[in-house]
Amino acid sequence: MHTRECTFFSDGIRLDGLLQFPEQVPHGGMPVMVLCSGYQGLKEIMPAKFWGPFTDAGYACFAFDYRGFGTSEGERGRLLPEELAEDVQNAITFLEQQPELDPARVGLLGWGFGGGIVVHAAAQDARSHAVACVNGIGDASRAVRDTRTYADWLVMQDRIAEDRRQRVVTGRSARVGPWDIVPLDPDTRTIVDDDMYGKHERFGIEMSLQSAEAYYAFRPERVVDRISPRPLLIVHGVRNTLHPIDEARSLYAHAREPKEIVEIPRGQHLDWIQFDSPAREPVMSRIVGWFLQHLPVDRTPSAGGPRSALEDDQPIGARRHPS
């Protein structure tokens, strides 16, 4: 795998990215996967869990830091979903200008909150040709309400309302810890603390309460139907207590054909994606196999697309609809 450091601009803000190429460059220009991080995500963390299997399959992979995060420019602690979706769209424009890549074969894969971001970006911009939302959200406020007490939720709403009044008077928004906005369940927190997340100096920055308000207002399920007729894949852990499985099922219900949902029966939020997890390879094979079918590496896809290694494996559930 070969790596190229890249910069591009989104709304005049410089964003930093990493473009990964496979060892063997396929003929006719490469399809490219845009791998999008989740909440507080950085290009070196969650995208790195995916780019190995995709480059092995012949895809180029692109990961970048959203504005205000990582090494990209932008206001720290500001997270407005519409702006991050714009960053994804501008990343596609940047990739269209790379001579090694095929602009007619661009895939989007988003993790967690980033799953909602790619849904929103794809709903606005038809230049992505296949979209995957992994452990994502359909309604961010519902996801958070489902994982915290109602009293705690009301306290946060009062803080946001007061901050809205103060922003009008002072022009500033108060800062809070990232997990005040999106509380971590014990299983997720353990992995966050032990994995790269807890050791990365740029991870876990404070966020504005304006960002909390925008986060809770984010509802990608309201626009997911606009992705059709491009294919959509939804992958989600059934025991995910950060983003409950109802998020995936609701997003799936709002989407139009062609669509597929893969439920990981014992999957939580961060467990199965770890390199030492026995569930990682089966799920990744399923995801990469789906993209090989809908975003083939060569220009002439085989009839019906290639079968993934787990096509008939019952432990991972899936519902399919014809393309």
N, C-alpha and C positions, 0 to 999 in steps of 0.2 A: 504494500500500500504506500502511495506517495502522497505527501501533504504539501499544499500550497497555502500560505497565509495570504489573506485577501482583505481589502477594505472596499466599502462602497458607501453611498450616502442615502439616507432616508429622511425626507423633509429637511435636508440640509445638515443632518447630523451624521457624523462618521460612525459607521458600524464595522466591527472587526469580525472576520469569519475564517473558517478553515475549510478548504476544498480538498477532499480526499479522492484519489484516483486508484482504481484497482491495478494490481501488478500487470495483468494482461489487458491491454486496451482492446475492447471489441471493435469490429468493423462498423463503419457507417455512422460514427458519432455515438457518444454514450448517453443513455438515459441518466438522469440525475435525481437523487432523492434529497429534498430539503428536510432536515431533521430538526424539529423545533422543540426547545426546552419548555418546561413547565414553570410554575410559580417559583421565582427566585433562581431559575435555572441558568446555567452557564454552558457555553459551547463545549467545554472540556469534560462535562460530567455526563448528563444523560445521553446526548447524541453519541458519545463514545461507546455506549452500550450497544448501539445499533450499527455503527458504520462498518465494523468488521464483517458481519454476515452479509451486508449489502454489497460491499466492495468485492467480497469473495464471489458473489453472484454476478459481478460485472457492472455494477452501478457505480457512478461517481456519487459522492455524498457531500452535502454542504451544510455546515452548522455555523451559527453566528450568535453573538450576544445582542439581545434586544437593546434598544436605546435606553441609556441609564443603568445598564448592568454590565458586569464583567469589565472588559477593556474597551468597550464601546463608549462613545461620548453620549452626552445627554444628562438631564437632571436626575440625580440619584434619589431613589425613593419614590419616583413617579412611575405609576403603572396604570395606563389607560388602555384597555383592550383594543379599542379602535386604532390607536397608534401602533400597537404591536402587530396587528393584522396588516397595517400599512408597511411595516418593516418586512413582513413576509412577502408582500407583493413586490416591493422594491428589490428584495433578494432574487426573485424570479427574473426581474428585468436585468439584473446584473449577470445572472447565469446565462441568459439568452445571448449575451455578448461574448461568452467564452467559446473559442473555436473548437475545443474538444467535445463539447456537449451538444446534444440534440434538443433544441427548444420545443420540439413536438412531443417530447417524452419527459415531462417533469412530474415527479410525485411529491406529495406532501405527507409527512408523518409527524404528528404532534403528541407529546407526552403530557398527561395530566392537564393542567390549565392550558398548556400548549396545544392539546388536542382540540380544545374549544377555539383557540386562536386559528388553527389551520382550517377548521370548519368555517369560521367567519371569513377568513381570507379567500377560501375557495368559493364561497357563496357570492363574493363580490367580483371575483376575477377568474375567468374561465381558462386561464393559461395553465393551470394545474390539471393533470389528466387522470390522476388516481389519488385518493385521499384516505388516510388512516388516522383514526382517533384512538389512542391507546390510554386506558385508564383515565379518560377525560371527563368532561362535564357537559351537561346540557343546560343547566341553570345554576350559576355559581352560588347565588344566595340560598337556593334550596340545598345544595350540597353542604354548605357551611351550617345552615340551620339544623340539618339532620345529624350533625356531629358535635353539637354543643348544647348546653342547656338553654331553655327558652329565656330564663332570667339573664343569662350571659349575653344572649343575642340582643335583648332589649337594652342592656347597658351599652353595647357597642352602637346600636342605632341612636341612642341619646348622645353619645360622643360624636358621632358623625353629624348629627343635626347641629350641635353646638359648634363644631368645626366649620360647618357651612356658613354659619353666621359670622364667625371670626374671619373667615377668608374674605368676606365682603368688606370687612372693616380694616383688616391688616394686610391683606394680600398674601398671607402665609397659611399653610396647613400644618397642623401639629403632626409630629412623627411618633410612631409606635413600633413595637417589635413586629417582625413579619408574622409571628405565630399568634399575635393578638388578632390579626385579620383572618388567618387560616390556621386554626388550632390543629396541632398534630396529635394523632392518636398514638398510644404507647408503642405499637409495633412500628409505625412509620418513624417515630422519633428515634427509636433505637438504631435503625439503619441510617437515618440522617446523621446521627452522631458518630457512628462507626465507619460509615463509608466515606468517600471523597468529600461529601457535602460538609461534614463537620470539620474537615481539615483544610478547606479552601478559604483563603483569606478574603475573597470577594463574595462569599456566599453568606446569606443571612442578614442583609443590610436592613436598616429601619425603613419603614414605608410611611407615606403620608396618609392621613385619614381621607383625603380626597381620593387617593388610590383605592382605599377600602370601599368607598361609596361606588366608584366605578366598577370595581371587581364584583360587588354584590349585584350590580345592575346588568351584568353580562349574561346573556341568554342565547348561546349559539343555537339551541334547538329551534329558535324562532326563524332561523334563516337556513337551516340545514337542507331543507327541501330544494333550495336553489342549486345545489351541487349536481343534481340529476340533469342530464343522463350520464354524467361521469360516475364511475363506481366509488362507493364508500365502504370502508371496512371499519368496524368498531370492535375493539378488543378490550376486555375488562375482567378484572378479578372479582369473583363472586363475593369473597370475604374482604373486599376493600372497604376499610372503615374510615378512610380519608375522603374518598369519592365513592359513595355507595353505588352498588350495582344498578340501582334505579336510575342513576344518571345515564348510563349506557343504554338501558332499555327505553327510556324516554326519548333519548336522541334518535335511537333506531326507529321508534314509532313515528317520529316527526319526519324522518327522511323518506325520500322517494326511491324507486328502483333506479339502478341496481344497487343493492345493499347487502351486507353480510355482517352478522354479529358473532363473535367468538367469545364465549364465557369460560373463564378458567376457574373450575370449581373450588379449588383451595387457594386460589390466588388472592393476595392482598395488594397493597399499592406498590411497594418497592421490592418485595421478596423475590419474585420469580425472574426479575430482570438481572439479578446479580449473577456474576460469572460462575459462581460455585453452586448455583441452584440447579437441581435436576430438572426443574420445569422450564428452564431457560431455552434449551435447544429445541424442544418440541414446539414451544410457542413461537420462537423466532423463525423456525422452519415454516410454520403456518403463515406468518406474516410475509416473509420473503417470497414464499410460493404464490401467495395472492398477488403480490406486485408483479412477479414474473408472468402471471396470466394476463394482467391488465396493462402492464407497462413493460413489454418484453425487451430483453437486452438486444436482440437483433431485430431487424426491420420486418421480418416475416414471422409472426407468431405461429406456433404450431396449433393445430386444430384443438380448440377447447383449452389451450394453455397447458403447461406442465402440471403434474400432480405434485402436491407437497408431500413431504415424508409422513405427515400425520393425517392424510386425507380421510382415512378410515379409523383413526384412533378415537375411541369413544370418551376417554377422560376429558377431552377438550370439546365442549359443546359448540355447535354452530348452527345458525339458521341461514339458508341461502335463498336467494331469489334470482331468477334468470336475468342475464344481462340483456 
